[in-house]
Amino acid sequence: MSGDLDGTGTERAVRRDGAVRAAVEQGLLRPDVPIVGLLDVAGIRESAAALRAAFDAVTAPGTPVLHAFAVKATPLVPVVRLLHEEGIGVEVASPGELALARAAGVPPERTVLDSPAKTPAELREALELGIAVNADNPQELERLDALVKSLPDTASPLGIRVNPQVGGGSIEALSTATATSKFGVALRDEGAREWVVRACLDRPWLTRLHTHTGSQGIPLTLMAEGVAASYALAEEINERAGRQQVDTLDIGGGLPVNFASDDESPTYAEYARVLREAVPGLFDGRYGLVTEFGRSLLAKHGTVVARVEYAKSAGGRPVAVTHAGVQVATRTVYAPGAWPLRIAAYDGKGLPKEGPAVVQDVAGPACFAGDLLAVGRAMPLLEQGDYAAALDTGAYYFAHHYAYNSLARPGVYGFVSDEGGDIAFATVREAQRVEEIVAEAGGVYADALTVADRRGGSGRS
């Protein structure tokens, strides 16, 4: 089942093919610029609309709902600005992500700060700005106690993150509700649930509970079980308080993405229905809602396109050596079983390549043997001058550069098409220049260590 508003992934694939062709024709891709990231603007807007519609369909009229984009998924200011225009706020987990959100124009009241390691300075800034904060642990709550006293007029909604300990999914590293997860207060540990209840009763300004069960590899039913645990806790707190102290539930994000085809599944509508069946009281208007989706909003709308620099053979198997590898697809290269990517073949003109399927490897440019985007993949034979496109890479790929071999960050371009199919590109991020790589590598301090060695000191002046 598809989550596209047109009911199929076909239109998205057609837009993608047109964008690759246009990138070649307009010179975004060429021999001296052998890799780019492409973002489908229409697709991003469609996903944002699908998210809003899914929750509107099951939520009582007038219920305050904030859909906050997890900036970590695609930390690019123009992307955050586009989603803000589509009615989506932000969830940030570092000073850098907060700075990106502010640069995109997202107001404090549509911003949520989550992080397991917030410094006192980060917490103070959030409260001074009026940003919502979810305390991760008792020590952080103690810091908030002091800040609330010194900033009694803060507009920040404040809450506690809880770990319902309902279990993990198929990818352990992305399962955040296991017995030993580092996030939140572990509800099933001895005395923990009562501690959360008492912490709230002692602090009338604690009005939120936050939970997040995980992301890729987590089934919808397990996500709903985690939300149900948080809802039950909120009901207990409010009953013991004799009033509705907890008025908002932040249910996190984590909708899995289908990386096997162009179909978008599961959908936001499916998840909303599962939640409604599991936790009907969540949607009756008594609680405001916050969501924190990331990957599911962007993944399907990004494509990394790389030129085939060389086509060779090893052990009888064809190998296409491209300019996309570990630097853009780090998770896929190091954990291919958990993060396989579809690869589409295009010819030198940017047209979908035709021909018999040939089993081949698609390699990246980094100097280690495991830098492979795909192994033993059957597709039309990639030849020198062709292009290999890594699909579904709009989240956690070209915006999370890994500087192995000091490989440059590729440029990223959003694309839109008119009714006639003509493609226009907008620069989201320029390709990194070699001079910038040198600067980041301490180029201005080139003599620092040799001078320090001669002086027998630190080298600081």
N, C-alpha and C positions, 0 to 999 in steps of 0.2 A: 504494500500500500504506500502511496506517495504522500508527502506532506506539502508538495507544491500546490499553489492555488489553481494551477491549470490541470491538476490531477495526475500528472506524469512527470518523470524526469527527462522526457524527450526534449522538451523545449529548452531545458537547461543545457543538455548536451549539444543542441544545435547552436545555442549562443556561444558555448565554449569553442566549438569548431570554428565558428566565425571569428572569434577573438584571436585564436592561434593564427589563422590565415592572415588576419589584419595586422597582427604583431610582426609577421614576416614582411608583409607588403609595405608597412609603414616604417620599417627599419628599427622597431624596438628590439627585434632579434636579428642579429647579423654576426658574421664571423668574429668581430671584435667585441660583441656583446652577446655571449653565448647562453645566457640564462636570465629569465625574468619570472616574476610572480604576477599572475593575473587574477583579479577579483571581479566577480560578476555582481554589479551594483543592483540590478533588478532582482537577482536571486536573494541577496541579503535583505532587501526590502520585503520580499515574499516571506522569508522565514520570520522576520519580525512581526508581520501581519498575522501569520499563522499562529505564533505564540500568543499574541493578544487575543485573537479570536477563540482559541482553545479554552483559555481560562474565563473569558467573558461568558462563554456558553454554559459554564457550570457554576458560576459565582453569583450570589445574590446581588441585585442591582444596588449600586451605591457603595459596594465594598471597596475599600482602598487597596489597590494592587500595584506594587512596584515590580516590574520586571527589570532586574539589574544584570547587565551583561558582565560576565566574568572577564575582566580586561586581560587577564593572563593568557586567555585563549588567542587573542590577536591584538597585541599591544601597539596599535597604530592609530595615531590621533585622528586621521580622516575616517577610519572605520568607526571609532567611538562617536565621532560627530554625526555620521550617517545614522547610526542606531539611535542616538539622542533625538535626531529629527523624526525618527520613526516611533518615538514614545518609549524608548528603552533607556533606563538609567545605567548605573555602573556598580559593580562590586570590585573593590580594589584590595590588594594584599601587600602593598609596599609603598614607601614614599614615591618611588618612580611611577607606579601605576596611578597613584593619586594625582601626581603632576600631569600625567598624560590626560587624565579625565578632566582636569581643570583647564588644560590647554584646549580641549575639545569643547569647552563651554558647558559641561554638565554641572548643574547647580548642586550645592551641598545636600539639599533635601532629597535629591535623587541619587545619593551616593551612600554606599555601605562599605565599611572597613572591616575586613576579616583577615586575620593573620595569626599564626600561633606564636609569633615572636615580636609583638609590638613594643617599641621602646617608649619610655615616658614622654619623649618629645613628640612621637607620632600620636600618642593618645591625646596629648594636650592640643596639638594642632587640630585634630578631629573635633574635639569638644569646642574649641574656639570657633571653628567653622560651622558647627551644627551638623556634622556628619554622623550617621548612625554607626554605632560600634557594638560588636558582639564580643564580649569578654571570653577568652578561651579557657581560663583556669582561675583558681582561687587567688593566686598571686597577682594576676592581672586585675582581678576585681578589687583587690586592696589598692592598687594604683588608681583605679577609677574612684574609689571612696575618697581619696585625697583630692583628686581633680574636681569632683563634684562639689566638694566643700569650697574649693578656691574659685570655682566657676559656677556659682549657683544658678546663673541665668542661661546656662547652655541650652541650646535647642536640640541637642543630639538625642535621638532615641537610643536607649541603652538596653542591652540584653545579655544573655549567657548562651554560649554554644554548648550543646550537649551531644555526646556520642551515644546513640541508642544501643550500640553493640549488637546489631542484628545480623552481622556477618559480612563476608566479602563476596566479590564476584569473580570473574574469570581472570582478571588482571590484578594481582595482589597490590601492586604499587599504587593503584588508583582506587582501592577500597578503603574508605575512610570511616567505616562503622564496624571495624573488627574489634575484638576484645582488647587489643593492644595498640589501637590507632593513636597517633600523637595528637589528634585534634579533639578539643572540647573536654567536657567533664564526662567521664565514663559512667553512665547511669547505673549499670549493673554491678559496679564495684561496691563493696560493703560500705554502707553509710552515704554513698554519693547522692542518691536520689533525695534523701532527707536533707542533705547539705544544700542542694539546689533550691529546694522548697524554702528552707529557712533563710537562705541568702536573699531570696526574692521578698519574703515577708518582712525581713529587716530593712529592705531598701525599696520603698515605694516607687522609686525612679527606675527600677528594673521592670520594663514593660514588654520585653521580647524574649522569645526563645528561638534559637537557631539550630538547625541540624542539616547535615549533608551526608548522604550515605555513600557517595562515590560517583564515578562517571563511567567511562567506557568499560563494558564488561559487566555492568550491574543490571540485573533484570528489573523491569518495572515493578513487579510485585515486592521486591526487596526494598526498592526506593520508597514505595508506599508504606511498607512496614516501619521504616525509619521515621517517616512523617507521622504515622499514627502514634508512635511512642512519644514524640514531642507534643502532639496534640493532647494525649492523655495526661502528660505532665502539666501542661498549661491548665487543663480543667481542674486538676488537683490543687494547683497553686491558687487558682481563683476561688475554688470552694473554701479552702482554708483561710483565704484572705477575707471572705465574705463580700467580695466585690470583684469586678473584672480588672485585676491588676495587669495580667498579661493580655495585651490587646492586639499583638501582631505576632505571627509565626513566619519566620524565614525558613523556607523549606529547601533552600539550596538549589542546585541545578543537577547536572549529571546525565541528561538524556543521552543514551548511547547513539552512535552514528553507524549507519550501514556503509561499510567500506567495500562491499562486494559488487555493487551495481549503482546505477544512477537513481534508483528508487530511494526515497527518503523515508526510512522506517527505523524504529517506531516514530510515530508522529506526536506532536504536542497534544493533539486531540485525544489520541489513545491514552497518553499518560494522564491527562486531566480526567478522563472517564475512570481509569483505574483508581486514581486518588479519590474521586467522588464515591466510588463503591466502597473503598476501604475506610475512608474518613469523611462521612457525609457532613459532620458538624463543621468541618473546615471551611465549608463554602456557604454557610447559612447567614453570613453577614456579621457574625459576632467578632470575627477576627480579621484584621487586615493581613494581607499576604505579601511576601517578598519572595521572588525567585531569583536564581543566580545561574542561568544557563550560559554556556560559553561555546564549547565545541559545536554543539548542535545548531547554533545560529550561523556559523561561518564555514564549517568544514566543506560542505558541498559546493561552496561558491568560490573556491580558490584552486588554481592550477599552477604548478611549477613546470615551466617549459624549458628544456635544455637541449642544446645542439649536440649531435653526435660528432665528436671530434675525430674519433677513429673507430673503425669496425675491424675486429680481428677475430682470431679463433684460438682456443686453448683446449687441448684434449678433445678436439673434434666438436666443441661447442662454440657457436658464435658468441662474441662478447662485444656489446656496444659500449664504448667508453664515452661518457657524457660529462657535462659540467654540473650535474645535480647528484649529490651524494650525501655524505654524513653532515656536511655543513648546513643543509636545509632539511634533511630527513633523518635527524639523529636517532629518534626512537625506532624508525624502521630499520636502520642499519644495525643498531645494537640489539634490537629485540624484534626481529622480523616475524616471529611467530605470533606476537601480540599485535603488531602494527603493520600488517601487509598493506601495500598500496597497489591500486590498479595503475597500469602504465598504458598509455595510448600512444600509438605510433603515427607520426606525421611525416610527410615528405619534405623536401627542401623548400617547397613553396608554401608550406603550412597547411597542406591538405591532408585529410585522413588517408593513411597509407593502406593500399590494398595489396592483396597477394596471399599466398598460402601461409598458414601459421607455421612458424619455425620456432623450435625450442631454443631459447637464448638467454643470456644474462645481460642485465642492464647495470653498468658499473658507474661509480662516481669518480671524481678527480683526485680524491685524497690518497696519500701514499701509504695505504695498508690494505691487505688482501680482502678484508671484510667489507670494504666500502662498496656495497651492492644495493641498489634499489630493488632489484628483482633477480631471482635465481631460477633458472629453468622455466622461464615464462614463455608460453606459446603465443606468438603474435606475428604479424608481417615482419619480415626481416628488416632490422634497422641497419642502414648503411651510412657511410660518411656523408655528412651534410644534412641528414635527416634530423628530426626532432623527437625526443622522448618527453612525454608529458606525464607528470605524476599528478593523478587526480585526487580530489577530495582533500586538498592540502590547505584549505583556507584557515585552519586553526592549528596551532602548535607546529607549524612547519616553517614557511619562509619568514615569519616574524620572530622565530626563536633561533637565531643564527648561532652556529657552533664553529668557532674560528680555527678549526683544524687546518694545518698548513698555511695559516694566515690567508685563507680564502675569503674573498670579499663578499659582503652581503649583496644579494642581487637587488635590482630595482623592482619595485612593486607598482603595478598600474591597475586602476579600476577601469572597467569598460562598460559602455552602454551602447545599445544599438537602436537605430530608428526603425520606422515601419518598413523601410526599404532594405533593411539588413546592413546598412552602413554602420561601421564600428568607430566610436570615438574613445580615446584613452585619456585618463587623467592621472597625473603622477601622484602616487600615495607616498612613496619613499624613493629617493634617488639611489642608484647603485653606489655602493661605497667606493671611494677613490683610494688608490694605493697610498696617497699622502695621509689619509685618515687612518689607515692601518698602521703606518709608521708612528703617527702621533699617539695612537692608543697603546702602542708598544713601547712608549717612553722615549721616543725619538729626541725630544727636547732635552732629555737627561742622558744623552749618549755617553758623556764622560764621567757620569756620577760614580761608578764603581771603580774606575781606574784612578780617579782623583782621590777617592776615599782610601784606596789601598796605599797610595803614596803617602797620604797624610797619617795613615794608621788610625783614622777616626771614622766617623759616620758619613762624612762627605757633605753634611748639611751646613749651610751658611746662615 
